[in-house]
Amino acid sequence: MTFVARGASRADSVDAAFTPPPSPPAWKWLGSRIATFCLAEVQKIRHDRTELLTRAIQPALWLLIFGETFDRLHAIPTGHIDYLDFLTPGILAQSGMFVAVFYGIQVIWERDAGVLAKLLVTPTPRAALVTGKAFAASIRAFSQVIVILVLARILGVHFTANPLLLLAAALAVVLGSAFFATLSLTIAGLAMTRERLMGIGQAITMPLFFASNALYPVNLMPPWIRAFSVINPLSYEVNALRRLLLGTPGNLFIDFSVLVFALVLGVTVAAAILPRLVR
């Protein structure tokens, strides 16, 4: 039985008796949103596995043709490791970047279908929406990276079998791909159409790839390209992958710090620009 204090209305007593539960912590709430988007992406991959295989053809050709050829030529000095081993982490990072940098096309499709407008009017903050989309894109990119990693093992590439190092390498791929997904979402908010996004994406992917240490050591680059590689997040992703998979010298703290900073910056910018798509 609920007793009503003198001077208090029954409505006040009902509100006191049915106090809503406290809101969950922000990290838990954000995690649930990210998990929801990632689960939806996994379901899409399960329903369309042919896309996963067709997207893996280009990075596979880099390993099979470019990697095998230059490994025989010994044209690029890579120290004590074979060139194919040196190249593999770069192709893993490139594979994830190529998938993520065109992820904005899916968001434009969601805009045309009316899905994006419904997502933006929900209580979910824009930053949480962008973060969920970014990690969903990284899941798609990571699934392709697994295919390339299996091919590399078949080709005789020597990389670690330590599960902890492999998990850390997976984290580097996820962070790097998530950043490039936020870059794609930003471009989508500026370009507004699939055709423009495709053109811009194709214009920036190869410069980002060639102006990194994915194909050759930084000390072989001209000074102006070397300066750009310092601010290129792909270079730090490749550094982390080489350190973790091959055991080459490196600073993992700097590599992961740059990847996290780039992702946070990308989420912030994309969250501010994305609503332009539905205006």
C-alpha positions in Angstrom: 0.0 0.0 0.0 1.3 3.5 -0.9 0.7 6.2 1.7 0.2 9.8 0.6 1.8 12.4 2.8 -0.3 15.3 4.0 -0.2 18.1 1.5 1.1 15.9 -1.3 -1.0 14.9 -4.3 -1.6 11.3 -5.3 0.2 12.0 -8.6 3.3 13.1 -6.7 3.2 9.9 -4.7 2.9 7.8 -7.9 5.9 9.5 -9.5 7.9 8.8 -6.3 6.9 5.2 -6.3 7.8 4.6 -9.9 11.1 6.5 -10.2 12.7 5.6 -13.6 15.9 3.5 -13.4 19.2 5.4 -13.7 20.7 5.8 -17.1 23.5 3.3 -18.0 27.1 4.6 -18.0 28.1 6.4 -21.2 30.7 3.8 -22.2 28.2 1.0 -21.9 25.6 2.9 -23.8 28.1 3.8 -26.6 29.3 0.2 -26.7 25.8 -1.2 -27.2 25.3 1.2 -30.2 28.7 0.2 -31.7 27.9 -3.5 -31.2 24.5 -3.0 -32.9 26.0 -1.5 -36.0 28.8 -4.1 -36.1 26.3 -6.9 -35.8 24.3 -5.5 -38.7 27.5 -5.3 -40.8 28.3 -9.0 -40.0 24.9 -10.0 -41.2 25.4 -8.1 -44.5 28.7 -9.9 -45.0 27.0 -13.3 -44.4 24.4 -12.5 -47.0 26.9 -11.3 -49.6 30.1 -13.2 -49.3 30.9 -12.8 -53.0 31.7 -9.1 -52.4 34.3 -10.1 -49.8 36.1 -12.3 -52.3 35.9 -9.9 -55.2 37.3 -7.0 -53.1 40.2 -9.3 -52.0 41.3 -9.7 -55.6 43.2 -6.4 -56.0 45.3 -6.8 -52.8 45.9 -10.4 -53.7 47.3 -9.3 -57.0 49.7 -6.9 -55.2 51.1 -9.9 -53.3 51.1 -12.4 -56.1 52.5 -10.1 -58.9 54.1 -7.1 -57.4 55.4 -8.8 -54.2 56.7 -11.9 -55.9 58.4 -10.0 -58.7 60.2 -7.5 -56.5 61.1 -10.2 -54.1 63.1 -11.9 -56.9 64.6 -8.6 -58.1 65.9 -7.5 -54.7 65.4 -3.9 -56.0 64.1 -2.5 -52.7 66.4 -2.8 -49.7 64.4 -4.2 -46.7 67.2 -5.2 -44.4 67.2 -8.8 -43.1 63.7 -9.7 -44.1 62.4 -10.8 -47.5 60.5 -8.2 -49.6 57.3 -10.2 -49.6 57.4 -10.4 -45.8 58.0 -6.6 -45.8 55.2 -5.9 -48.2 52.5 -8.0 -46.5 51.7 -5.7 -43.6 51.4 -2.8 -46.1 49.0 -4.7 -48.3 46.9 -5.7 -45.2 46.7 -2.0 -44.3 45.9 -1.0 -47.9 43.2 -3.6 -48.1 41.4 -2.3 -45.1 41.8 1.3 -46.3 40.4 0.6 -49.7 37.3 -0.9 -48.2 36.7 1.8 -45.6 37.3 4.8 -47.8 34.3 4.0 -49.9 32.0 3.1 -47.0 30.3 6.5 -47.4 28.5 5.2 -50.4 26.5 3.0 -48.1 25.6 6.0 -46.0 24.4 7.9 -49.1 22.3 5.0 -50.0 20.8 5.0 -46.5 20.1 8.8 -47.0 18.2 8.0 -50.3 16.3 5.3 -48.5 15.3 7.5 -45.6 17.2 5.5 -43.1 19.8 8.1 -42.2 17.2 10.7 -41.4 15.5 8.4 -39.0 18.8 7.6 -37.3 19.7 11.3 -36.9 16.4 12.1 -35.1 16.9 9.3 -32.5 18.4 10.2 -29.1 21.7 8.7 -30.2 24.4 11.4 -30.4 25.9 12.0 -33.8 29.3 11.1 -32.5 28.0 7.7 -31.3 26.3 7.2 -34.7 29.5 8.0 -36.6 31.6 5.8 -34.3 29.3 2.9 -34.7 29.4 3.3 -38.5 33.2 3.6 -38.5 33.7 0.4 -36.5 31.1 -1.4 -38.6 33.2 -0.5 -41.7 36.3 -1.8 -39.9 34.6 -5.1 -39.4 34.0 -5.4 -43.1 37.6 -4.4 -43.8 39.0 -6.8 -41.2 37.1 -9.7 -42.7 38.9 -9.0 -46.0 42.2 -8.7 -44.2 41.8 -12.3 -42.9 41.5 -13.5 -46.5 44.8 -11.7 -47.4 46.5 -13.0 -44.3 45.6 -16.6 -45.3 46.9 -16.0 -48.8 50.2 -14.6 -47.4 50.7 -17.7 -45.3 50.2 -19.8 -48.4 52.8 -17.8 -50.2 55.3 -18.5 -47.5 55.2 -15.2 -45.6 56.7 -15.6 -42.2 54.7 -13.8 -39.5 54.1 -14.5 -35.8 51.7 -17.1 -34.5 51.5 -15.5 -31.1 47.7 -14.9 -30.4 48.3 -11.8 -28.4 50.4 -10.2 -31.1 47.8 -11.2 -33.7 45.0 -9.6 -31.6 47.1 -6.4 -31.3 47.6 -6.5 -35.1 43.8 -6.9 -35.5 43.3 -3.9 -33.3 45.6 -1.8 -35.5 43.7 -2.8 -38.6 40.4 -1.9 -36.9 41.6 1.5 -35.7 43.1 2.4 -39.1 40.1 1.2 -41.1 37.7 3.0 -38.7 39.6 6.3 -39.3 39.4 5.9 -43.1 35.7 5.2 -42.7 35.2 8.5 -40.8 37.1 10.2 -43.7 34.7 8.6 -46.1 31.7 9.8 -44.1 33.2 13.3 -44.1 33.6 13.2 -47.8 30.0 11.9 -48.2 28.7 14.8 -46.2 30.6 17.2 -48.6 30.1 15.4 -51.9 26.4 14.5 -51.4 26.3 12.0 -54.2 27.8 8.5 -54.9 29.5 9.6 -58.1 31.4 12.5 -56.4 32.4 10.3 -53.5 33.7 7.6 -55.9 35.7 10.2 -57.8 37.2 11.7 -54.6 37.8 8.3 -53.1 39.7 7.1 -56.1 41.7 10.4 -56.2 43.0 10.1 -52.6 43.5 6.3 -52.1 46.5 5.9 -54.3 48.3 9.0 -53.0 47.7 7.8 -49.4 49.0 4.4 -50.3 52.1 5.4 -52.2 52.9 8.2 -49.7 53.2 5.7 -46.9 55.8 3.1 -46.0 53.5 0.2 -47.3 55.7 -0.5 -50.4 59.1 0.8 -49.4 61.1 2.1 -46.5 60.6 5.8 -45.6 64.3 6.6 -46.1 64.0 5.8 -49.8 61.3 8.5 -50.4 62.0 12.0 -51.7 61.9 14.6 -48.9 58.5 16.0 -49.8 56.9 12.5 -49.8 58.7 11.7 -46.6 57.2 14.8 -45.0 53.7 13.7 -46.0 54.2 10.2 -44.7 54.8 11.6 -41.2 51.2 12.8 -41.1 49.7 9.8 -43.0 47.9 7.5 -40.5 48.4 4.6 -42.9 52.2 4.8 -42.2 51.6 4.3 -38.5 49.2 1.4 -39.1 51.8 -0.3 -41.3 54.5 0.4 -38.7 52.4 -1.3 -36.0 51.6 -4.3 -38.2 55.3 -4.8 -39.1 56.3 -4.5 -35.5 53.6 -7.0 -34.3 53.7 -9.5 -37.2 57.4 -9.5 -38.2 59.1 -8.2 -35.1 60.8 -5.3 -36.8 61.9 -2.3 -34.6 59.3 0.3 -33.8 57.4 2.2 -31.2 53.9 0.7 -30.7 52.9 3.4 -28.3 53.4 6.2 -30.9 51.7 4.1 -33.6 48.6 3.4 -31.6 48.5 6.9 -30.1 48.4 8.4 -33.6 45.7 5.9 -34.8 43.5 6.7 -31.8 44.0 10.5 -32.2 43.2 10.3 -35.9 40.1 8.3 -35.2 38.8 10.7 -32.5 39.5 13.6 -34.9 37.8 11.8 -37.7 34.7 11.1 -35.6 34.5 14.7 -34.5 34.7 16.1 -38.0 32.3 13.5 -39.5 29.7 14.0 -36.8 29.7 17.7 -37.5 29.4 17.3 -41.3 27.2 14.2 -41.7 23.8 16.0 -41.0 24.3 17.9 -44.3 23.3 14.8 -46.1 19.7 15.0 -44.9 19.1 18.8 -45.3 
